[in-house]
Amino acid sequence: MADLGETLDKDEWRRELIKLGDERGFFKELGDKHTALHVREGSTLVVTFENLDHVFEHGGTRLPWGFDFIKSHGWSILG
């Protein structure tokens, strides 16, 4: 998976999320203010709700809350 950290601008970051969605689930634009990223793993689905500005401005991996924890348990995520 690509590094989605602080070095990417918003357009590059969005393209990487689309790529991740295409490879492992989906990434959908839901109007001009909402998106959904689904990464398919196991039979448990964890759903998160994020404020995009918060995710983007607070560094780190810029993935949905708990992404690494959820992935480490083999669960699916929809954020």
C-alpha positions in Angstrom: 0.0 0.0 0.0 1.3 3.5 -0.8 2.3 5.9 1.9 -0.6 8.3 2.4 1.3 10.5 4.8 2.1 14.2 4.9 4.1 14.4 1.7 1.1 14.1 -0.6 -1.2 17.0 -1.4 -4.9 16.5 -1.3 -5.2 15.5 -5.0 -2.4 12.9 -4.8 -3.8 11.6 -1.5 -7.3 11.2 -3.1 -5.8 9.3 -6.1 -4.0 6.9 -3.7 -7.3 6.3 -1.8 -9.0 5.5 -5.2 -6.2 3.1 -6.0 -6.5 1.4 -2.6 -10.3 1.1 -3.1 -9.9 -0.3 -6.6 -7.4 -2.9 -5.4 -9.1 -4.0 -2.2 -12.8 -2.9 -2.2 -14.0 0.5 -3.4 -13.7 4.2 -3.1 -16.8 6.2 -4.0 -17.5 9.9 -4.3 -20.9 10.5 -2.6 -21.7 14.0 -3.8 -19.3 16.8 -3.6 -18.7 16.6 0.2 -18.7 12.9 1.0 -16.7 9.8 0.1 -16.6 6.2 1.2 -13.6 3.9 1.3 -14.2 0.2 1.8 -11.3 -2.2 2.3 -12.5 -5.8 2.2 -10.8 -8.3 4.5 -12.6 -10.7 6.8 -16.3 -11.2 7.7 -16.4 -8.5 10.4 -17.1 -5.0 9.1 -16.1 -1.9 11.1 -17.7 1.4 10.1 -16.1 4.7 10.9 -17.1 8.3 10.2 -14.5 11.0 9.7 -14.2 14.7 9.1 -12.0 14.9 6.1 -10.3 18.1 7.3 -9.4 16.3 10.6 -8.0 13.3 8.8 -6.0 15.3 6.4 -4.6 18.0 8.7 -3.6 15.8 11.6 -0.8 13.9 9.9 -0.1 10.2 10.3 -1.3 7.8 7.7 -4.4 9.9 6.7 -6.5 6.7 6.7 -9.8 6.2 8.5 -9.6 6.0 12.3 -8.4 2.7 13.5 -7.4 1.5 10.0 -4.1 -0.2 11.1 -5.8 -1.8 14.2 -8.8 -3.1 12.1 -6.4 -4.4 9.4 -4.3 -6.2 12.0 -7.4 -8.1 13.1 -8.3 -9.1 9.5 -11.5 -7.1 9.6 -13.1 -5.1 6.8 -13.5 -1.3 7.1 -15.9 1.2 5.7 -15.0 4.8 6.4 
